[in-house]
């Protein structure tokens, strides 16, 4: 599914659109390398992608069937997608801490059963023996990790880039990277994830300051 987005006016939608389209260096991570961003692009109506459409966007149409078997429709809608050489970069972006505490999975009974099965397979692969239910408080983070697992289990060098913007006073966001780091450590602990697990080398954090994007925001035409 291709989901056209409005031009962002606040929060992570605004800052990520600005970063991808005007200041991609703010999203750089040394373990990922240079990224060619394929969404959200101004020339593509700021569209975000999910399900088979996200696979097509990064050239992985061959995995459409396996993804449908792994996860029901209306899976994660990726804030951004990129290609770093042979690597696929999946992005989840946030501007304030409340966004990390996502609502529980709202899927119907049949879909929830499939999601539980998928998440349990990921938990087992990562050695999780306790922690909170992955369809509850941290469901959004859990399903992003699950899709990272899916891609890597099919031979794709996938990376999950967790973007935590700092200094968004309007949204009451963290003032420094340390607040994001503490929040994600707390979430991982609550989910039962060890400090180091099979996927941790492929989960990366960046913390762009919104002050570095302010000039782009001020240059937008009135009413755009």
HUTA-V920673 format. One record per backbone hydrogen bond with DSSP energy under -0.5 kcal/mol. NH is the residue of the N-H (numbers start at 0). CO is the residue of the C=O. If there is no record, write none. Layout:
nh:NH co:CO
nh:NH co:CO
//
This chain:
nh:2 co:0
nh:2 co:47
nh:3 co:1
nh:4 co:44
nh:13 co:9
nh:14 co:10
nh:15 co:11
nh:16 co:12
nh:17 co:13
nh:18 co:14
nh:19 co:15
nh:20 co:16
nh:21 co:17
nh:22 co:17
nh:22 co:18
nh:25 co:22
nh:26 co:23
nh:27 co:24
nh:31 co:28
nh:32 co:28
nh:35 co:82
nh:36 co:34
nh:37 co:80
nh:38 co:80
nh:43 co:40
nh:44 co:41
nh:45 co:40
nh:46 co:43
nh:47 co:2
nh:48 co:77
nh:49 co:0
nh:52 co:49
nh:53 co:49
nh:53 co:50
nh:54 co:50
nh:55 co:51
nh:56 co:52
nh:57 co:53
nh:57 co:54
nh:58 co:55
nh:59 co:54
nh:62 co:59
nh:63 co:60
nh:66 co:62
nh:67 co:63
nh:68 co:64
nh:69 co:65
nh:70 co:66
nh:77 co:48
nh:77 co:75
nh:78 co:90
nh:79 co:90
nh:80 co:38
nh:81 co:88
nh:82 co:35
nh:83 co:86
nh:84 co:82
nh:86 co:83
nh:87 co:156
nh:88 co:81
nh:89 co:87
nh:89 co:158
nh:90 co:79
nh:91 co:160
nh:93 co:162
nh:98 co:95
nh:99 co:96
nh:100 co:96
nh:100 co:97
nh:101 co:99
nh:104 co:134
nh:111 co:107
nh:112 co:108
nh:113 co:109
nh:114 co:110
nh:115 co:111
nh:116 co:112
nh:117 co:113
nh:118 co:114
nh:119 co:115
nh:120 co:116
nh:121 co:117
nh:122 co:118
nh:123 co:119
nh:124 co:120
nh:125 co:121
nh:126 co:123
nh:127 co:122
nh:131 co:189
nh:135 co:132
nh:137 co:132
nh:138 co:135
nh:141 co:137
nh:142 co:138
nh:143 co:139
nh:144 co:140
nh:145 co:141
nh:146 co:142
nh:147 co:143
nh:148 co:144
nh:149 co:145
nh:150 co:146
nh:151 co:147
nh:152 co:148
nh:153 co:149
nh:153 co:150
nh:154 co:151
nh:155 co:150
nh:157 co:155
nh:158 co:87
nh:159 co:201
nh:160 co:89
nh:160 co:158
nh:161 co:159
nh:161 co:203
nh:162 co:91
nh:162 co:160
nh:163 co:161
nh:163 co:205
nh:164 co:93
nh:164 co:162
nh:165 co:207
nh:166 co:173
nh:168 co:166
nh:171 co:167
nh:171 co:168
nh:172 co:167
nh:178 co:175
nh:179 co:175
nh:180 co:176
nh:181 co:177
nh:182 co:178
nh:183 co:179
nh:184 co:180
nh:185 co:181
nh:186 co:182
nh:187 co:183
nh:188 co:184
nh:189 co:185
nh:190 co:186
nh:191 co:188
nh:192 co:187
nh:199 co:196
nh:200 co:196
nh:201 co:198
nh:202 co:199
nh:203 co:159
nh:203 co:201
nh:205 co:161
nh:209 co:165
nh:211 co:208
nh:212 co:209
nh:213 co:209
nh:215 co:212
nh:216 co:212
nh:217 co:213
nh:218 co:214
nh:219 co:216
nh:223 co:220
//
